[in-house]
Amino acid sequence: MNLSFFDQFTSPCLMGIPLTLISLMFPPLLFPSPKNRWLTNRLSTLQSWLLHLITKQLMTPLNQKGHKWALILTSLMMLLLTINLLGLLPYTFTPTTQLSMNMALAFPLWLATLLTGLRNQPSASLGHLLPEGTPTPLIPALILIETISLLIRPLALGVRLTANLTAGHLLIQLISTATIALLPIIPSISILTTMILLLLTILEVAVAMIQAYVFVLLLSLYLQENI
């Protein structure tokens, strides 16, 4: 059976049942549950510090009304961060390389921020479609352009996350394949590509963390515009 580089992005199935939902439920099991030694456990203390740092970074640009979204945004951040990092392990599947899943996360949350603005301050929300001081002949064109840019936001969120993670996984597979192929032929070049592979893996860890942060940060900025 011939395998292609894109087979790693195929959703795994067992007896015809997709395993994507199981892979999504596994990351929360890695976080410790509250116990009597909640603050004296090193892992729990590290987790509490990380959650506090993430919540502080996400809530800084938001006003008091936006703090109601703290639990949703922080939970989404931890979910994406865990899935992205686990996807870098060998023989694992990364659900966030699927555009369908990323769109399923991006579209409802973007729509929720938009509906929140239309409900609470409809004039201000609709006012973003037309900048102040626009010449009269340009009003129809600008409204059309701003509407398209508004509607394309969830697509940009999903495509950005999918493209960055997919490109990183493909690069790692290409370089690792070249490393194995060159090992019996030119060992010195194979060692060089191994070093490049290690550096690329470190870069991909950073990309996995940054993309999860950017995804949630943009959602928080969209929320700020509507509250």
C-alpha positions as CSV (number, residue, x, y, z in Angstrom):
1,M,0.0,0.0,0.0
2,N,1.5,3.3,-1.1
3,L,1.3,6.1,1.4
4,S,1.4,9.8,0.5
5,F,2.5,12.7,2.7
6,F,-1.1,13.8,3.2
7,D,-2.2,10.5,4.7
8,Q,-1.2,11.7,8.2
9,F,-4.1,14.3,7.9
10,T,-6.7,11.6,7.2
11,S,-9.2,11.2,10.1
12,P,-8.5,7.8,11.8
13,C,-11.3,5.3,11.9
14,L,-11.9,2.1,13.8
15,M,-14.5,-0.3,12.4
16,G,-15.9,2.6,10.4
17,I,-16.2,4.9,13.5
18,P,-14.3,8.2,13.3
19,L,-11.9,8.6,16.3
20,T,-11.7,12.4,16.1
21,L,-14.1,12.8,19.0
22,I,-12.1,10.5,21.1
23,S,-8.9,12.4,20.3
24,L,-10.7,15.6,21.4
25,M,-11.8,14.1,24.7
26,F,-8.3,12.8,25.6
27,P,-6.5,16.2,26.2
28,P,-8.7,17.2,29.3
29,L,-7.6,13.9,30.9
30,L,-4.1,15.2,31.1
31,F,-5.1,18.0,33.5
32,P,-5.2,17.1,37.2
33,S,-8.6,17.3,39.0
34,P,-8.9,19.5,42.2
35,K,-7.9,17.7,45.4
36,N,-7.1,18.6,49.0
37,R,-3.5,19.3,47.9
38,W,-4.5,21.5,45.0
39,L,-2.0,24.3,45.7
40,T,0.8,22.2,47.2
41,N,1.1,19.9,44.1
42,R,3.8,21.2,41.7
43,L,1.9,20.2,38.6
44,S,-1.3,21.8,39.9
45,T,0.6,25.0,40.9
46,L,2.1,25.1,37.4
47,Q,-1.3,24.7,35.8
48,S,-2.8,27.4,38.0
49,W,0.0,29.8,37.1
50,L,-0.4,29.0,33.4
51,L,-4.2,29.5,33.5
52,H,-3.8,32.8,35.4
53,L,-1.2,34.0,32.8
54,I,-3.4,33.1,29.8
55,T,-6.5,34.6,31.4
56,K,-4.7,37.8,32.2
57,Q,-3.3,38.1,28.6
58,L,-6.7,37.5,27.0
59,M,-8.7,39.7,29.3
60,T,-6.4,42.7,29.2
61,P,-7.9,44.3,26.0
62,L,-11.5,43.6,27.2
63,N,-13.6,45.8,29.4
64,Q,-15.6,44.6,32.3
65,K,-18.5,43.2,30.2
66,G,-16.1,41.1,28.2
67,H,-14.8,39.3,31.3
68,K,-17.9,37.1,31.2
69,W,-16.2,35.3,28.3
70,A,-13.1,34.5,30.4
71,L,-14.1,30.8,31.0
72,I,-14.9,30.2,27.3
73,L,-11.8,31.9,25.9
74,T,-9.4,30.3,28.4
75,S,-10.9,26.8,28.0
76,L,-10.6,27.2,24.2
77,M,-7.0,28.3,24.5
78,M,-6.1,25.3,26.7
79,L,-7.9,22.9,24.3
80,L,-6.1,24.2,21.2
81,L,-2.8,24.4,23.0
82,T,-3.0,20.8,24.2
83,I,-4.2,19.4,20.9
84,N,-1.5,21.3,18.9
85,L,1.3,20.1,21.2
86,L,0.0,16.5,21.4
87,G,-0.1,16.5,17.6
88,L,3.6,16.8,17.4
89,L,4.2,13.5,19.1
90,P,4.9,10.4,16.8
91,Y,1.9,8.3,15.7
92,T,-0.6,10.9,16.7
93,F,-3.5,12.7,14.9
94,T,-3.9,16.4,15.1
95,P,-7.6,17.4,14.8
96,T,-6.7,21.1,14.3
97,T,-5.2,20.2,10.9
98,Q,-8.8,19.7,9.7
99,L,-10.4,22.8,8.3
100,S,-13.9,21.5,9.2
101,M,-13.1,21.4,12.9
102,N,-11.4,24.8,12.9
103,M,-14.4,26.3,11.2
104,A,-16.7,24.6,13.6
105,L,-14.8,26.4,16.4
106,A,-14.4,29.8,14.6
107,F,-17.8,30.4,13.1
108,P,-20.1,29.9,16.1
109,L,-17.8,32.0,18.4
110,W,-17.4,34.8,15.8
111,L,-21.2,34.7,15.2
112,A,-21.7,35.0,19.0
113,T,-19.5,38.1,19.2
114,L,-21.4,39.6,16.3
115,L,-24.8,38.9,17.7
116,T,-23.7,40.3,21.1
117,G,-22.8,43.6,19.4
118,L,-26.0,43.8,17.4
119,R,-28.1,43.1,20.5
120,N,-26.3,45.5,22.9
121,Q,-25.2,48.3,20.7
122,P,-26.6,47.9,17.1
123,S,-25.7,51.5,16.0
124,A,-22.0,51.1,17.0
125,S,-21.7,47.6,15.5
126,L,-23.2,48.7,12.2
127,G,-21.1,51.9,12.3
128,H,-17.9,49.8,11.8
129,L,-19.1,49.2,8.2
130,L,-18.7,52.9,7.3
131,P,-15.7,54.9,8.6
132,E,-16.4,58.4,9.7
133,G,-15.8,61.1,7.1
134,T,-16.2,58.8,4.0
135,P,-16.9,60.7,0.8
136,T,-20.5,60.2,-0.4
137,P,-19.5,58.5,-3.8
138,L,-17.4,55.9,-1.9
139,I,-20.1,54.9,0.6
140,P,-21.6,51.9,-1.3
141,A,-18.2,50.5,-2.2
142,L,-16.9,50.9,1.4
143,I,-19.9,49.3,2.9
144,L,-19.5,46.3,0.5
145,I,-15.8,46.0,1.3
146,E,-16.3,46.2,5.1
147,T,-19.1,43.7,4.9
148,I,-17.0,41.2,3.0
149,S,-14.1,41.7,5.4
150,L,-16.5,41.1,8.4
151,L,-17.9,37.9,6.9
152,I,-14.5,36.5,6.0
153,R,-13.2,36.7,9.6
154,P,-14.2,33.2,10.6
155,L,-12.8,31.8,7.4
156,A,-9.5,33.5,8.1
157,L,-9.4,32.2,11.6
158,G,-9.9,28.6,10.5
159,V,-7.6,28.7,7.4
160,R,-4.8,30.4,9.4
161,L,-4.7,27.7,12.0
162,T,-5.1,24.8,9.5
163,A,-2.5,26.1,7.1
164,N,0.2,26.8,9.7
165,L,-0.1,23.4,11.4
166,T,-0.4,21.5,8.1
167,A,2.7,23.2,6.6
168,G,4.7,22.4,9.8
169,H,3.7,18.7,9.8
170,L,4.5,18.4,6.1
171,L,7.9,20.0,6.6
172,I,8.8,17.7,9.4
173,Q,7.7,14.6,7.4
174,L,9.7,15.7,4.3
175,I,12.9,16.4,6.2
176,S,12.6,13.2,8.3
177,T,12.0,11.2,5.1
178,A,15.1,12.8,3.5
179,T,17.1,12.1,6.7
180,I,16.3,8.4,6.6
181,A,17.0,8.2,2.8
182,L,20.4,9.9,3.0
183,L,21.6,7.9,6.0
184,P,23.0,4.9,4.1
185,I,24.2,7.1,1.2
186,I,25.7,10.3,2.7
187,P,25.8,10.0,6.5
188,S,27.3,13.5,6.9
189,I,24.4,15.1,5.1
190,S,22.0,12.9,7.0
191,I,23.4,14.2,10.3
192,L,23.0,17.8,9.1
193,T,19.4,17.2,8.1
194,T,18.8,15.7,11.6
195,M,20.0,18.9,13.2
196,I,17.7,20.8,10.9
197,L,14.9,18.5,11.9
198,L,15.5,19.1,15.6
199,L,15.5,22.9,15.0
200,L,12.3,22.6,13.0
201,T,10.6,20.6,15.7
202,I,11.4,23.3,18.3
203,L,10.0,25.9,15.8
204,E,6.9,23.8,15.4
205,V,6.4,23.7,19.2
206,A,6.5,27.5,19.2
207,V,4.1,27.7,16.2
208,A,1.7,25.3,17.9
209,M,1.6,27.6,21.0
210,I,1.5,30.8,19.0
211,Q,-1.3,29.8,16.7
212,A,-3.5,28.7,19.6
213,Y,-2.9,32.1,21.3
214,V,-3.5,34.0,18.0
215,F,-6.8,32.2,17.4
216,V,-8.2,33.1,20.8
217,L,-6.7,36.6,20.9
218,L,-8.4,37.5,17.6
219,L,-11.7,36.2,19.0
220,S,-11.2,38.4,22.0
221,L,-10.5,41.4,19.8
222,Y,-13.7,40.8,17.8
223,L,-15.5,40.6,21.1
224,Q,-14.1,43.9,22.2
225,E,-15.4,45.6,19.0
226,N,-18.9,44.5,19.9
227,I,-19.1,45.3,23.6
